[in-house]
Amino acid sequence: MQIHTTGIGDITVHAIEDGHFHREPTVMFPDSDPAVWAEGWPGLGEDGLRISLGCFLLTTPDGHVLVDTGIGANAAAVGGVGGQLPQALEALGVETGDISAVVHTHLHADHICGNLGADGRVLFGDASFHVHEAEWAFWSSTDHPAGDTIRGLFTPVVETGRVHTLTGSADVTSRIS
């Protein structure tokens, strides 16, 4: 688990690595020149290139907002390690119930699986969840091959009744739009 912290005005931004996996660089970047990778690269080891999966915790005077929630325990499905968000929050002195809002940039598994604990229950108390209307409409469709998987992962969140779909720009808190 890695946490990197910076400030922007009165907002503290914590970049949290929820998990990671390793892949051969040319698998992740098929158009890249293998000779470049042979010269060495930060994060490249015997197991391949380390790919971090994570999210951001924004701490404002109004409370805590998560931007995405990482891969959660599902990292094992891609041969990785995950589910470290709760421990990262604890290290920062933040409990899952302290999160007032979760903003999902998009609904890929590596951005939403951290919503759920090992028991399949939503982790973030009374937090509101925000996703763009077009993103939810896309994944709600049965036309996409991964639609069933994404709906299955996000349905427990939807069932809380706290999902808000957004269009254009919107205020998530008084300090975050």
N, C-alpha and C positions, 0 to 999 in steps of 0.2 A: 504494500500500500504506500502510495506517495501522495503528499498534499503540498501544493504550492500556493502561497498566499501573496496577494497584492491588494493595494487600496486604490479606489477611484472615488475621490471626494470623501463622503461619509459612508461609502459602501465598501465593505471588505469582501474580496472575491477569493474563494478557496477553490482551486482546481483539484479535484479529488479523483485519484485513480481507483476505480471500483474493482478493476481486474485487468488482466492482460492475456495475450496468447502470442505464440511465435509462428511465423510463416517464412518460407523462403521469399526473399524480396521480389524475385521475378514472378512469383505467384500473385503477390499483392499489386505489383506494378509491372504487368506483362510487356509493356512497351519500353521498359527501361533497358539500358545496356548492361548485361551481366558483368562486363569489365569494370564498370563503375563500382559495383558491389564488391568485386574482388579486391579493390583497393582498401576496403574497410569502411565502416560507417558507424556513427554512434548508435548504440542499441542493437548492433548486429553481432550475434554470437554463434556458437556452434549449433544452437537450436533454430537459428534464423533471426529474422528481424522481430524485435519486441514491439508489439502493437498494444498500446494502452487503450483501455476502455474506461470511460468515466463520466463525470458530471461536474457541475459547478454549484457551490453553495454561496449565495449572496447574503451577507449579513448586513442589515440596514438598521437604522434606529427604530424602524417599525417591526422588525422581526427577521425571520430566516426564510429564504426562497431557494428552492432547488431548481436548477435548469438541467433537465433530464435526470435520470436516476441510475444510469449504468446498466451493465449486463446482469447483475445479480448472480445467483447461483447457476444460471444458464451458461456461464462461461465454459463449463465442462463440455457442453455440446459442441463447442468449437475447439476443444482441446486446450482450454486455458484455465485460468484461475479467476474467480470472481466472488461477488457477494461481500465485498469489503466496505461498502458504504456505511453500514451501521457502525462498524468499528472506527471508521474515519470520523463520523459525526461525534462519536463518544470521545475520541482524541481531541476534538475541537470544543468539547464541553456542550454539545448540542444533542438533545434527545430527539428521537423521531417525532414525538408529539409536539416539539417546538417548531416544526416546519409549518408555516402558514400557507404556503402555495408551492405547487410544483408546475413548472412550465416545460412542456415537451416541444422541442424543436421539430421533431418528427417521430414517427412511431415505429422505427426499426427496433428489433429486440435489444440491441446493445444500448438503447436509450430509454427503454421502459421496464426492463425486467427487474430493476432494483426497486420498483414500486411495491413488490411483494416480499414478504418474509418467507422463510423456509416452510412455513405452514400454509402458504398460499394466500394469506390475509394481507390486506393493504397496510403498509407500515406507518403511514403519516397521519395518524389521528384524525383531526378535523380539517386537514389541509384541503384547499381547493386545487383542482387540477385543470390546467389550461392547455388546449391544443387548437391549432388552426382548423377551422371548419372544413376546408378542402382536404386537409390531411385525414381527418376522421372519416369524411365521406369516401375518400379513396379506399381506405382500409376496411370500411364497412361493406364495400362492394364484394360480391362473390366472384368477380371477374379475375382477380389477381391470385396467382397460385399460393402466395404466402398469406392471403387474407384470413384463412381459418386460423393460422398460427397467431397472427397479430391480434385478431379479435379474441382468441382464447387468452392471450397474455394481458389484454387491456380490459376485458369484460369485468373482472373483479373491481377495477377502478370505476368503471362506468356504473356498476351496481351500487356504489356508495351514494350516487346522486349528486356528487360534487364535481362533475366534469363540466367545464365551461368551454364552449367552442368560440373561437375568436375569428374575426375577419378584420383585415386591415390592421391598424394599430389599436392597442387597448392598454389601459392601465391595469397591471396585476396588483400593485400596491401603490401607495401615494408617491413612491420614489422609483418605481420600475414600470416602464411602459413597453 
